[in-house]
Amino acid sequence: MDRLRPDRRFFSFRPKTALPHSAEAISPHEAQRTARLYNRPMSILIIGAPEEAHAAFIYEKIRARGGHPVYFDTRQFPASLKISLCPDEHAGNLGQLADGSETVPLSDIQAVYWRYHMGLNLPPLKEQFLLDMAHREIESTIGSLFRMLDCLWVNSPEAIAMHAYKTYQLQLMHQAGIRIPQTLVTNDAVAVQEFYERLNGEVIFKPVRGGAHTEKLKPEDLRPHRMKELAKAPVQFQELIEGVDVRVYLVKDELFAGEIRSTTLDFRADLQAEIVPVTLPDPVAEDCRTLARVLGLVFTGIDVRRTPEGEFVFLEGNPCPMFMHFEQQSGYPISDRLVDLLMGQ
């Protein structure tokens, strides 16, 4: 019967030789040294899938350097990806991956790159109660697995989750002394009218959580039939910051900044926008590092507006930014530095 019991240091039910482990997080260098002792490659887990361009780009860069990247596609659990967790031993194995050809011990994962959570594929259950239960169980197991991975995270589940609460992030940035736009998040039409008048109509609006382009608030938007829409969902309103967009990438402590020359209010809508490398003033660079620290980020894309007077106003810090187009246009080695970080180099 003992042969049927799992070695609790692993996720797999097959007998294995246990790696030493610690309750303390180990560095990528220490993880690599330990793996070499047992003749096993260290793994870098990429939360994403091959069809996501940035995940695939980093996957291939890690492979080209002799690393061992592994995709974690959340859609595959539990139908084709097997996970077993043993919390009493503070260790485990990420079980069979999608093709069934590989077992990855938890202790072999030296870093995690959270590129994109692909969502969940729920089982075809007809009863809503069972479907809800399955959803909760799947979500809870994946969340526990993430938090049991005692390694470098780029970025952590907590930092990723916080990005859903952008208003709170803005407050943290403001409390850290970082200049942010005057902001109102509300479903109250009266509050919107007062905010609009206080800023002399220089107001933009966008979703509270993101997902759509920024637009200028016009007088006709304040009419009753438009304001009634606030009863369906709150909206974020901000002072219009005239000036130029600057995107800053931070990888650990290194910064890569580029001015985005666009003809639209939201540069994401301008496919012809030009990216020009710029050097940030020292106080602004320090603000970027402060933002990353207060939001718990080791890799981020920071959106800033530089006013005609030279003031830098911070909009947000994205925990899993796209970077390929920016890198191509600017020539900055963003992906190389990201892989350096993941591989402990």
TIMAR-8036 format. One record per residue (C-alpha): residue number from 1; residue in three letters; x negated, y, z. Coordinates in pm, 1 decimal. Each point is the difference from the previous one (the first is absolute). Example, Ala and Ser with C-alpha at 12.3 -4.5 7.8 and 13.67 -1.06 7.14 Angstrom:
2
- 1  ALA  -1230.0  -450.0  780.0 .
- 2  SER  -137.0  344.0  -66.0 .
***
This chain:
345
- 1  MET  0.0  0.0  0.0 .
- 2  ASP  -290.9  237.9  68.2 .
- 3  ARG  -88.2  3.8  -368.8 .
- 4  LEU  342.4  146.6  -75.9 .
- 5  ARG  -48.0  293.0  234.3 .
- 6  PRO  -142.5  319.5  -150.8 .
- 7  ASP  -335.9  128.9  104.2 .
- 8  ARG  131.5  314.3  166.5 .
- 9  ARG  -283.2  211.1  -132.9 .
- 10  PHE  143.0  -36.9  -349.8 .
- 11  PHE  326.5  38.4  -185.1 .
- 12  SER  -44.3  -328.1  -190.0 .
- 13  PHE  106.6  -333.7  145.4 .
- 14  ARG  -305.0  -177.5  -141.6 .
- 15  PRO  -287.2  -70.4  243.9 .
- 16  LYS  -273.3  263.4  -24.7 .
- 17  THR  -310.6  116.6  178.2 .
- 18  ALA  83.4  308.1  201.2 .
- 19  LEU  -183.5  326.2  -45.5 .
- 20  PRO  -86.5  200.6  309.1 .
- 21  HIS  230.0  288.3  62.1 .
- 22  SER  36.2  290.9  238.1 .
- 23  ALA  278.3  206.7  144.0 .
- 24  GLU  -196.5  301.9  -119.1 .
- 25  ALA  12.6  114.1  -362.0 .
- 26  ILE  -312.8  -106.7  -186.4 .
- 27  SER  -178.3  216.4  -254.1 .
- 28  PRO  -20.5  -100.7  -368.8 .
- 29  HIS  -376.1  -59.7  45.2 .
- 30  GLU  54.5  -231.8  299.2 .
- 31  ALA  279.4  -180.4  -185.7 .
- 32  GLN  -227.8  -54.8  -299.5 .
- 33  ARG  -278.2  -137.3  221.3 .
- 34  THR  239.2  -242.9  169.0 .
- 35  ALA  141.5  -118.9  -332.5 .
- 36  ARG  -349.1  -65.1  -136.6 .
- 37  LEU  -72.1  -224.4  298.7 .
- 38  TYR  293.6  -216.4  -106.4 .
- 39  ASN  -71.9  29.8  -372.0 .
- 40  ARG  333.3  169.2  -75.6 .
- 41  PRO  51.3  325.8  -189.8 .
- 42  MET  162.4  287.5  184.1 .
- 43  SER  334.0  102.8  -146.6 .
- 44  ILE  142.5  342.2  -67.1 .
- 45  LEU  377.4  -7.1  9.3 .
- 46  ILE  176.7  226.4  -248.4 .
- 47  ILE  363.3  68.2  80.0 .
- 48  GLY  141.9  23.0  -349.2 .
- 49  ALA  15.8  -207.0  -316.6 .
- 50  PRO  -189.8  -37.5  -329.6 .
- 51  GLU  263.0  198.9  -190.9 .
- 52  GLU  -67.3  308.6  215.4 .
- 53  ALA  -277.9  184.1  -181.4 .
- 54  HIS  -189.2  138.2  300.4 .
- 55  ALA  9.5  -329.4  190.1 .
- 56  ALA  -132.0  -181.9  -307.3 .
- 57  PHE  -269.2  264.4  -55.7 .
- 58  ILE  -138.5  -34.6  352.4 .
- 59  TYR  34.2  -381.1  -15.1 .
- 60  GLU  -224.3  -13.2  -308.4 .
- 61  LYS  -252.1  244.4  146.8 .
- 62  ILE  -35.7  -214.4  311.4 .
- 63  ARG  -45.1  -313.4  -212.6 .
- 64  ALA  -261.7  173.8  -215.1 .
- 65  ARG  -203.8  63.3  315.6 .
- 66  GLY  20.1  -362.8  105.6 .
- 67  GLY  276.8  50.1  253.2 .
- 68  HIS  302.6  -220.5  58.9 .
- 69  PRO  323.9  197.8  -46.6 .
- 70  VAL  335.4  -165.7  75.4 .
- 71  TYR  340.1  139.5  -91.0 .
- 72  PHE  276.1  4.6  259.6 .
- 73  ASP  324.1  35.5  -195.8 .
- 74  THR  275.0  32.8  259.8 .
- 75  ARG  261.8  -120.9  -251.0 .
- 76  GLN  -149.1  -350.0  7.8 .
- 77  PHE  73.4  -64.7  367.5 .
- 78  PRO  158.7  -233.5  101.0 .
- 79  ALA  89.4  -171.0  -330.2 .
- 80  SER  -354.3  -65.1  -130.3 .
- 81  LEU  -235.9  149.1  258.7 .
- 82  LYS  -40.8  -184.5  328.4 .
- 83  ILE  -94.6  171.9  324.5 .
- 84  SER  -47.3  -146.8  347.1 .
- 85  LEU  -88.1  219.0  296.8 .
- 86  CYS  -137.2  -111.5  337.0 .
- 87  PRO  -0.1  305.9  229.2 .
- 88  ASP  -125.8  -190.6  306.0 .
- 89  GLU  -341.8  -43.4  -165.9 .
- 90  HIS  -28.8  345.1  -162.7 .
- 91  ALA  -93.6  -157.7  -333.4 .
- 92  GLY  147.9  -174.5  -298.5 .
- 93  ASN  0.6  -74.0  -371.2 .
- 94  LEU  184.3  169.1  -278.4 .
- 95  GLY  137.9  -324.1  -145.4 .
- 96  GLN  35.4  -113.1  -359.1 .
- 97  LEU  4.8  290.8  -241.4 .
- 98  ALA  226.6  17.0  -301.0 .
- 99  ASP  -186.8  -251.7  -212.9 .
- 100  GLY  -48.7  -240.0  291.8 .
- 101  SER  -373.7  -18.2  -67.3 .
- 102  GLU  -137.6  192.4  296.0 .
- 103  THR  26.4  28.1  376.8 .
- 104  VAL  -135.7  317.4  155.2 .
- 105  PRO  -82.7  -4.7  373.1 .
- 106  LEU  101.9  312.4  183.4 .
- 107  SER  -352.7  27.3  140.3 .
- 108  ASP  -137.7  8.4  -356.5 .
- 109  ILE  179.9  324.1  -85.7 .
- 110  GLN  -243.9  288.4  42.6 .
- 111  ALA  224.7  279.0  -128.7 .
- 112  VAL  349.7  74.3  -128.8 .
- 113  TYR  82.8  248.2  -274.8 .
- 114  TRP  365.3  101.1  18.1 .
- 115  ARG  72.7  106.1  -353.1 .
- 116  TYR  371.3  -74.4  -43.2 .
- 117  HIS  257.6  -201.8  190.4 .
- 118  MET  184.2  -183.9  -277.6 .
- 119  GLY  316.0  -50.4  206.0 .
- 120  LEU  168.8  -322.4  101.1 .
- 121  ASN  178.3  -271.8  -196.0 .
- 122  LEU  274.9  -124.0  227.0 .
- 123  PRO  138.9  -353.6  -32.3 .
- 124  PRO  332.6  -44.3  -182.8 .
- 125  LEU  222.1  -20.4  306.3 .
- 126  LYS  369.6  75.3  -37.8 .
- 127  GLU  78.5  75.6  362.7 .
- 128  GLN  -103.5  355.3  91.5 .
- 129  PHE  -93.2  -94.4  356.9 .
- 130  LEU  -247.3  -263.6  -122.6 .
- 131  LEU  -138.9  235.1  -262.4 .
- 132  ASP  -56.7  269.2  263.4 .
- 133  MET  -165.6  -253.1  228.5 .
- 134  ALA  -231.1  -121.0  -277.4 .
- 135  HIS  -95.1  359.0  -78.0 .
- 136  ARG  -86.5  69.4  363.0 .
- 137  GLU  -199.6  -322.4  40.6 .
- 138  ILE  -201.6  56.8  -317.7 .
- 139  GLU  -68.7  364.0  84.1 .
- 140  SER  -96.7  -83.3  358.6 .
- 141  THR  -242.3  -275.1  -103.2 .
- 142  ILE  -174.1  217.1  -259.6 .
- 143  GLY  -20.2  288.4  247.5 .
- 144  SER  -150.6  -226.2  265.3 .
- 145  LEU  -251.5  -141.1  -247.8 .
- 146  PHE  -113.1  349.4  -93.2 .
- 147  ARG  -51.0  96.6  362.4 .
- 148  MET  -188.0  -322.1  77.8 .
- 149  LEU  -262.3  73.4  -266.1 .
- 150  ASP  -284.7  126.5  216.5 .
- 151  CYS  -199.9  181.9  -267.4 .
- 152  LEU  -39.7  322.3  -195.2 .
- 153  TRP  329.4  130.8  -141.0 .
- 154  VAL  21.8  244.6  -290.8 .
- 155  ASN  247.7  110.6  128.1 .
- 156  SER  162.2  -150.6  309.1 .
- 157  PRO  366.7  -108.0  13.3 .
- 158  GLU  62.7  275.9  253.6 .
- 159  ALA  -147.8  266.9  -227.9 .
- 160  ILE  200.7  -130.9  -294.4 .
- 161  ALA  320.4  -2.7  205.4 .
- 162  MET  -58.3  354.9  124.3 .
- 163  HIS  0.7  127.7  -358.9 .
- 164  ALA  375.7  -66.6  -8.7 .
- 165  TYR  35.1  275.2  262.8 .
- 166  LYS  -147.4  290.1  -194.8 .
- 167  THR  160.4  267.4  216.7 .
- 168  TYR  -170.2  -147.3  304.9 .
- 169  GLN  -328.5  -15.3  -192.1 .
- 170  LEU  32.1  368.9  -78.5 .
- 171  GLN  48.3  71.3  370.6 .
- 172  LEU  -316.3  -196.2  86.3 .
- 173  MET  -192.7  193.6  -263.6 .
- 174  HIS  131.5  331.1  132.0 .
- 175  GLN  -86.9  -92.4  358.3 .
- 176  ALA  -354.2  -79.7  -116.6 .
- 177  GLY  -37.0  354.6  -132.0 .
- 178  ILE  54.3  -81.2  -369.0 .
- 179  ARG  197.3  253.1  -206.0 .
- 180  ILE  322.1  -152.2  -134.9 .
- 181  PRO  295.7  162.5  -181.9 .
- 182  GLN  293.6  134.3  197.5 .
- 183  THR  234.8  -297.8  -10.5 .
- 184  LEU  363.9  -79.5  70.9 .
- 185  VAL  149.6  -350.1  -8.2 .
- 186  THR  375.1  17.9  40.8 .
- 187  ASN  350.7  -92.1  -110.3 .
- 188  ASP  134.4  335.1  125.3 .
- 189  ALA  98.0  242.3  -279.0 .
- 190  VAL  -11.2  298.9  236.1 .
- 191  ALA  -359.1  -82.7  97.3 .
- 192  VAL  -93.0  -23.1  -368.6 .
- 193  GLN  153.3  340.4  -72.0 .
- 194  GLU  -187.7  159.9  290.7 .
- 195  PHE  -328.5  -163.1  -103.7 .
- 196  TYR  49.9  118.9  -360.1 .
- 197  GLU  63.6  358.0  109.0 .
- 198  ARG  -289.7  5.5  245.2 .
- 199  LEU  -240.2  -100.1  -279.6 .
- 200  ASN  157.4  239.8  -253.7 .
- 201  GLY  109.3  -289.5  -219.7 .
- 202  GLU  -353.1  -137.5  -41.1 .
- 203  VAL  102.0  -355.8  90.5 .
- 204  ILE  -45.1  -343.6  -151.2 .
- 205  PHE  181.1  -323.6  84.2 .
- 206  LYS  -90.1  -367.2  -19.8 .
- 207  PRO  90.2  -332.5  165.6 .
- 208  VAL  -79.5  -39.1  368.6 .
- 209  ARG  -188.8  -324.3  -63.2 .
- 210  GLY  -117.0  66.0  -355.4 .
- 211  GLY  80.7  -176.1  -323.9 .
- 212  ALA  107.6  290.8  -222.5 .
- 213  HIS  -155.8  314.1  -142.0 .
- 214  THR  1.4  336.8  174.4 .
- 215  GLU  246.6  264.7  -127.4 .
- 216  LYS  52.0  371.4  60.2 .
- 217  LEU  310.1  82.7  203.8 .
- 218  LYS  223.2  224.4  -209.5 .
- 219  PRO  288.4  227.1  112.4 .
- 220  GLU  252.5  -231.9  -164.4 .
- 221  ASP  -128.5  -284.4  217.0 .
- 222  LEU  140.1  184.6  301.5 .
- 223  ARG  357.5  -14.0  -127.4 .
- 224  PRO  244.0  -209.7  207.8 .
- 225  HIS  34.5  -282.7  -251.0 .
- 226  ARG  -377.9  -49.5  5.8 .
- 227  MET  -37.4  39.5  375.5 .
- 228  LYS  263.6  -271.8  50.4 .
- 229  GLU  -261.0  -246.3  -122.3 .
- 230  LEU  -182.6  47.5  329.9 .
- 231  ALA  272.6  -207.2  164.9 .
- 232  LYS  -137.6  -298.7  -191.4 .
- 233  ALA  -365.9  36.8  99.1 .
- 234  PRO  -235.5  259.8  148.2 .
- 235  VAL  -245.0  186.0  -223.2 .
- 236  GLN  -342.6  153.7  58.1 .
- 237  PHE  -36.5  372.0  -75.6 .
- 238  GLN  -335.4  179.8  3.4 .
- 239  GLU  -143.0  340.0  -73.9 .
- 240  LEU  -122.2  27.1  -356.4 .
- 241  ILE  -379.2  16.6  8.2 .
- 242  GLU  -118.8  183.3  -309.4 .
- 243  GLY  -336.1  -112.3  -126.7 .
- 244  VAL  -187.1  -301.7  -132.2 .
- 245  ASP  29.7  -365.4  99.5 .
- 246  VAL  -310.3  -164.4  142.3 .
- 247  ARG  -14.1  -375.2  56.5 .
- 248  VAL  -262.0  -123.8  246.3 .
- 249  TYR  -97.6  -364.0  43.1 .
- 250  LEU  -160.6  -102.4  325.3 .
- 251  VAL  -183.9  -331.0  25.6 .
- 252  LYS  -116.8  -40.2  358.3 .
- 253  ASP  -172.6  340.6  36.5 .
- 254  GLU  -79.9  76.4  -364.2 .
- 255  LEU  220.1  246.4  -189.3 .
- 256  PHE  75.9  29.6  -372.5 .
- 257  ALA  200.5  310.0  -93.6 .
- 258  GLY  149.6  103.3  -330.6 .
- 259  GLU  203.9  299.4  -112.4 .
- 260  ILE  305.3  -105.6  -199.2 .
- 261  ARG  77.0  253.8  -270.0 .
- 262  SER  365.4  -47.2  -83.3 .
- 263  THR  280.0  205.8  -152.0 .
- 264  THR  272.6  -161.5  213.6 .
- 265  LEU  109.1  53.0  360.9 .
- 266  ASP  -66.8  -368.9  71.3 .
- 267  PHE  -319.1  -106.9  -178.5 .
- 268  ARG  120.3  -362.1  -9.9 .
- 269  ALA  243.5  105.6  -273.2 .
- 270  ASP  -282.5  139.0  -216.4 .
- 271  LEU  -169.1  -277.1  -193.9 .
- 272  GLN  -243.3  252.6  -150.1 .
- 273  ALA  -123.7  134.7  333.2 .
- 274  GLU  -376.0  54.3  9.6 .
- 275  ILE  -209.4  -111.1  297.7 .
- 276  VAL  -310.9  203.3  77.5 .
- 277  PRO  -241.9  -98.0  283.1 .
- 278  VAL  -36.8  268.2  267.7 .
- 279  THR  -196.3  45.1  321.0 .
- 280  LEU  206.6  63.9  310.3 .
- 281  PRO  -94.2  269.1  252.3 .
- 282  ASP  -138.7  -159.2  315.3 .
- 283  PRO  303.2  87.3  218.7 .
- 284  VAL  236.2  -156.7  -255.7 .
- 285  ALA  -214.3  -312.3  -22.1 .
- 286  GLU  14.9  -23.7  378.1 .
- 287  ASP  380.0  34.5  -14.1 .
- 288  CYS  9.5  -295.4  -241.8 .
- 289  ARG  -194.4  -215.2  243.8 .
- 290  THR  218.8  117.9  287.3 .
- 291  LEU  311.6  -93.7  -197.5 .
- 292  ALA  -136.9  -349.2  -62.2 .
- 293  ARG  -83.5  -39.2  367.1 .
- 294  VAL  338.0  108.4  136.9 .
- 295  LEU  184.9  -217.2  -253.3 .
- 296  GLY  -226.7  -300.6  57.6 .
- 297  LEU  -129.0  -18.6  -357.8 .
- 298  VAL  -338.6  -116.8  -132.3 .
- 299  PHE  105.0  43.0  -364.8 .
- 300  THR  248.7  262.0  -110.9 .
- 301  GLY  107.5  231.2  -278.3 .
- 302  ILE  69.7  345.8  145.4 .
- 303  ASP  221.1  250.8  -180.8 .
- 304  VAL  -92.6  365.9  51.0 .
- 305  ARG  101.2  331.5  -156.8 .
- 306  ARG  -257.1  278.8  -34.6 .
- 307  THR  165.2  342.2  -3.2 .
- 308  PRO  -120.2  293.3  -213.8 .
- 309  GLU  -142.7  144.3  323.5 .
- 310  GLY  -211.1  -313.7  52.6 .
- 311  GLU  201.5  -153.5  282.7 .
- 312  PHE  33.8  -380.3  0.3 .
- 313  VAL  343.4  -134.4  101.0 .
- 314  PHE  27.6  -373.8  70.9 .
- 315  LEU  304.0  -194.3  -119.8 .
- 316  GLU  -68.6  -363.3  92.5 .
- 317  GLY  -248.4  -286.3  22.6 .
- 318  ASN  94.7  -313.3  -194.3 .
- 319  PRO  -116.9  -329.8  162.1 .
- 320  CYS  -8.0  -204.2  -323.2 .
- 321  PRO  -58.1  249.6  -280.8 .
- 322  MET  -37.7  -69.9  -367.5 .
- 323  PHE  -342.5  111.3  -119.2 .
- 324  MET  -86.3  -150.1  -340.1 .
- 325  HIS  108.5  295.2  -215.9 .
- 326  PHE  -163.4  249.8  236.3 .
- 327  GLU  -322.1  -202.4  1.8 .
- 328  GLN  -4.4  -25.3  -377.5 .
- 329  GLN  59.0  372.4  -47.5 .
- 330  SER  -234.2  123.0  273.6 .
- 331  GLY  -282.6  -252.5  -21.9 .
- 332  TYR  5.1  -48.0  376.4 .
- 333  PRO  -102.3  -351.4  123.1 .
- 334  ILE  312.3  -40.3  217.1 .
- 335  SER  53.6  -369.7  -68.5 .
- 336  ASP  -369.3  -78.7  55.1 .
- 337  ARG  9.6  165.8  340.5 .
- 338  LEU  322.4  -180.6  83.5 .
- 339  VAL  -159.2  -335.9  -84.2 .
- 340  ASP  -310.0  99.8  200.1 .
- 341  LEU  228.1  54.3  299.1 .
- 342  LEU  187.7  -328.3  -44.8 .
- 343  MET  -318.1  -202.6  -44.5 .
- 344  GLY  -184.2  167.7  285.9 .
- 345  GLN  -270.6  140.6  -226.4 .
***
